[in-house]
């Protein structure tokens, strides 16, 4: 089927660009193997993609929700870190059941949660691998680095059914700092906090197997510090418009990954020469990191989205963008955009080659 | 099952408030029956809710997408207006097939689209009811009022397999004008354009059966003008935080509908006295009209959302909002929030009473 016949809105993956991105990150890791890749499956929610990442050397994947982990395990993924806190008896029981089927890790930032995890693991006769999450500047979840983190690591190490797996260190808000040097500095500071916390834990006689974290916007800096053992990049496979706005060392927006994810949309109205309306809005792409861009029409800007509409303003009249024409939009933010769709339509050289279900779409719990 | 046991994130409907909203709008219509209600199903995407609206007197519902209409027809709804343009051969064939099962209307703003609809109707041996959409200030879809609209109505009237059903007149951007008088003025101007266009069409010898449109933020003004015959309010059933910010005639934010839709979330992290993190983010609520509010904690503000997290800042320490506590969030915007979930959990007096599938969730095409 030619791409032109795919009805809209649809979520399109350019397979050449996607596979190039997978290879590019695999090749960017240090050759000595000291830094592993554990890509974030919260981005793609797809066992089909997770298996492709692992075939290129990833040690496993991460996700944020128990329901995502369940979908990944069902799809054959056998090593998953829930890089997030899991709270409440229902979710802990589900997590414990899952630990019988896959190597499973989970993060903590609270002693009460450590006790609850230990009890759930005991009840199900499993052992959880536990990472202590520290807050290195994102000011979201995570215990303070240093002494508070070390105390929590001790609580984990003392728990009969838990195994201390190391530190979860992700500086989310640093991913989108535009300036290269500022972004690098934020990660260097995070690395200092992570390194000294790890050393403190070791001085207490507790093994700290790994420091895991990092993202697409900063992973080279995490590698540089020598502190991180595992990288959790997610968006690199697709690249969204927002990551494309980060600057490199030369102050340019030359991303090292290609945009491979597009919302495929139809021009549904052409009220005048300056305006075209496409049939894709808030329900087809997320706008939390800005509106979609139009890679194939440099003189066109999507300036306003409604639930089912995107309004495109044209700087000059064009013969394209007639009613019925289909165009590509680059979403501002991949992850919540993917979560709006049920299928990836994989396309190569203008032809549909693959349909992958977004198995963990809507996997909220 | 008590609400307290419902796992999170989940989409909760307070059934008492919801039913009150249904009744309140039904009772707000003029007693002489000259203005009918055709609620917008793009808000709820649920045949269960559409049937309840029709049981209280609604003549049918609207929706924006063929796929939504398909889900509604499957759920027993037999009168649907697609209050939007439908473009492309695949969608037109689906629309024609649907016209055999339900009374179906659709909007146009382009002569080429009129011809395509006529051909699709001919091929399927059906007749489409066609509304001409005019742009009364939203600057999205819609032909200009007056002469251009009249010409399009003539094209419809001349088409063998189309029946001219009147005018679609929705001023989307006026819904959220905060000031009462400004909002009213915008609708009065829209009413003048709609009325004069309708009269022009009639002077051409074409019957113009109805003017349909209006929304939750403005419907009393549409009634006031005497121009609209049918109201398309959608959000009134749920009320979102954004509509709650509109001012009434006294300059107050006293909404005439109650919030009945909530995202149910768990406190998953409590890093310090000022901060709580809930397990619901961009994938559980839409932020295009602002972040969710916390109705039960006036001293707490959700100040930042990430994909799976909501960060809550507390003005003063509280014993509530401990890890594991569940709380209600009012989404900024109902429609795209609903589209993120698979089920409504209907709750009355703290107990789960109904589970309604969001049948047209993800119905994008």
Interface residues (C-beta under 8 A of the other chain):
Chain A: X5 X7 X8 X9 X10 X42 X64 X65 X84 X85 X86 X87 X88 X90 X91 X109 X110 X112 X113 X135 X139 X140 X141 X142 X143 X144 X172 X266 X267 X268 X269 X270 X271 X275 X277 X279 X280 X282 X283 X284 X286 X287 X288 X304 X305 X306 X307 X308 X309 X311 X323 X324 X333 X335 X336 X339 X340 X341 X342 X361 X362 X364 X365
Chain B: X5 X7 X8 X9 X10 X42 X64 X65 X84 X85 X86 X87 X88 X90 X91 X109 X110 X112 X113 X135 X139 X140 X141 X142 X143 X144 X172 X266 X267 X268 X269 X270 X271 X275 X277 X279 X280 X282 X283 X284 X286 X287 X288 X304 X305 X306 X307 X308 X309 X311 X323 X324 X333 X335 X336 X339 X340 X341 X342 X361 X362 X364 X365
